[in-house]
Amino acid sequence: LYPKVYLAAFNAEIDWVADTIRCALTTSSYTVSDAHDYFDDITNEVVGTGYVADGEALGTKTATFTDDASATAWVASTAYVV
């Protein structure tokens, strides 16, 4: 996934569950770029027997969220003293 996909999702341009989301294979000649945002930016897609051009659509999709962070610790502060 490229960074722009998150912006598109937050702007409701992509519906993860309802839209067709594809996964594709590329050769090692493909160069990843943050400027890429849609499938038409992909180059050097694999060609071969048993591989379908334009990638494979993901099957049943669900959206989940996991929040994981270490505990926050505050040092002594004089920012606000009562």
KOLZA-253501 format. One record per residue: x, y, z of N, C-alpha, C, CB in turn; residue in one letter. Coordinates in steps of 0.02 Angstrom, whole numbers, plus 32768, in hexadecimal, padded with zeros to 4 digits. Glycine has a CB too. Layout:
% KOLZA-253501
XYZXYZXYZXYZa...
This chain:
% KOLZA-253501
802A7FC58000800080008000802C803E80007FD18000803Cl8016806E7FDA803A80AD7FD7801B80E08006803B80C97F8Fy80418112801C80278143804C7FE781658035805B81778059p7FE081727FF37FA581957FDB7F65816D7FE37FAE81A77F92k7F6A812C7FEC7F2D81037FF47F09811680357F3E80B87FF4v7F2F812980687F0F813C80A77EE9817E809F7F44814380DEy7F0681AE807B7EE381ED806E7EA481E080467F11821E8049l7EA881B680137E6D81A67FEB7E38818480147E8181797FAFa7E4C815980427E1B8137806D7DFA8168809C7E3D80FF8095a7E20819580BA7E0481C780E87DD681F880C37E3B81ED810Bf7DE3820380837DB98230805B7D7F820A803B7DE382528025n7D7481CC804E7D3E81A280357D4281977FE97CFA81C18047a7D7E81987FCE7D8881897F877D8E813E7F7D7DC681AD7F6Ce7D9F811A7FB27DA780D17FB07D7B80B47FE77DF180BC7FBAi7D5380827FD47D2B805D80047D49801780087CDE805B7FF0d7D70800A803C7D967FCC80437D6A7F8F803A7DB87FC98086w7D2E7F8F80567D027F5480547CDE7F4F80117CD07F56808Dv7CC37F867FF67C987F857FBB7CC07F877F797C687FBE7FBDa7CF87FAB7F777D1E7FB27F387D467F737F2A7D4C7FEE7F3Cd7D577F6A7EEA7D837F337ED67DCB7F497EE37D797F207E8Bt7DED7F267F107E327F357F217E5D7EFC7F037E3C7F3B7F6Fi7E907F0F7EDE7EB97EDD7EBC7F007EDA7ED87EBC7EEC7E71r7F1D7E9F7ED27F627E937EE67F877E7A7EA87F667E5F7F22c7FC07E977E997FE57E847E5D802E7E747E6D7FE17EBC7E28a804C7E4E7E4280937E3E7E4780BA7E667E1480A07DF17E3El80F37E807E27811E7EA47DF881637E847DF881227EEF7E0Bt81887E937DC381CD7E7B7DC081F97EA87DEB81E77E797D77t82367E947DF482657EBC7E1C82777EFE7DF982A47E947E2Bs82627F067DBA826F7F447D9582417F7D7DAA82687F387D4Bs820A7F6C7DCC81DB7FA07DE281FB7FC97E1A81987F807DFBy81F4800B7E16820F80387E4981D580567E71823980707E28t81D5804A7EB181A280647EDE81A980B07EE281A880457F25v816F80D37EE18170811C7EE5813481347F0E816F813B7E9Fs814081627F3C8109817F7F6380D981A67F36812581AE7F98d80ED81B77EFA80C181DB7ECC808C81AD7EAE80EA81FB7E94a8097816C7EB28066813D7E97802981397EC5808580F67E8Eh7FEE813D7EA87FB2813A7ED17F7F81087EB97F93817D7ED5d7F8080F77E787F4F80C77E5E7F7280927E347F1980EB7E35y7F4D805F7E237F6980267E007F8980397DBD7F337FF27DF3f7F6F806C7D9C7F8B80807D5B7FD2809C7D617F5E80B37D3Bd7FEA80A87D9D802F80BE7DA7806080847DA8803480E67DE7d804780487DAF8072800D7DB580907FFB7D71804A7FD07DD1i80D17FED7D7180F37FD77D3481157F947D428127800C7D1Bt812A7F727D0D814E7F337D1281277EFD7D3781907F3F7D36n80E67EF87D2780BE7EC37D4580D57E807D2880727ECE7D38e80D37E4D7D5180E87E0A7D3D80BC7DF17D0380E47DD97D78v80DA7DCD7CD480B67DAE7C9D80C97D647C9D80C67DCF7C58v80977D387C9B80A77CF27C99806A7CC67C9F80D77CE17CD0g80737C867C90803E7C567C9380247C517CDB80557C117C7Bt7FE27C547CE27FC37C4F7D247FBD7C917D487FEA7C207D4Dg7FD87CC67D2B7FD27D087D4A7FA47D337D2080177D2A7D53y7F737D527D3F7F437D7B7D1B7F5A7DC47D1E7EFC7D737D39v7F5F7DE47CE37F727E2B7CE27F3F7E547D097F777E447C99a7F547E8C7D237F2C7EB97D4C7F217E9E7D927EEA7EC67D2Bd7F477E6E7DA67F447E567DEB7F087E2B7DFA7F457E8F7E19g7F057E177E387ECF7DEC7E517EA67E147E847EEC7DAA7E71e7E647E107E7C7E387E337EAB7E3A7E107EEF7DF07E367E90a7E3E7E377F247E3B7E1A7F677DF57DFF7F737E4E7E4F7F9Dl7DF17DC77F967DB17DA97FA67D8D7DCE7FDC7DBA7D607FBAg7D6B7DAB80067D457DC9803D7D737DF680667D257D938069t7D607E35806C7D897E6580907D647E7D80CE7D9C7EA28062k7D897E8781037D6D7EA5813F7D9D7EDB81567D627E708178t7D847F0A817B7DAD7F4081957DB17F3981E17D927F868180a7DED7F3981FB7DF77F3782437E2A7F6C82567E0F7EF0825Bt7E2C7F7D82947E5A7FB082AC7E7D7F9682EA7E367FF382BBf7EBE7F9C82EB7EE57F8983267F0F7FC4833B7F127F4A8317t7F087FD883787F30800F83937F617FF283C57F02804783B4d7FA07FFF83B97FD47FE383E48009801883F17FF47FA383C5d80128028842F8045805A8440805F804B8486802780A2843Ca809B8062849380B6805A84D68097808E85048104805F84D6s809C80838544807E80B1857580A280F485738082809285BCa807C8128857C8097816C857F80AE817B85C6806481A08567t80E8819885CC810281AA860E811081F5860E814381828621a80FB821786438106825F8649813B826B867E80C48284865Bw81698297866E819B82AB86A0817F82E586C881DF82BF867Ev819D82F387018186832B872A8187836B870181B28332876Aa815283938709814B83D086E281338409870E811B83C586A8s8147844486FC812D8480871F810084A886F0816884AC8738t80E7848786BD80BE84AA868C807E84C586AB80AC847B8652a806284A186DC802484B886FC802684A187457FE4849E86D7y802B84CE8772802F84BD87B87FF484DF87DB807384D387D8v7FD084B888057F9784D4882A7FAD84E7886F7F5C84A3882Dv
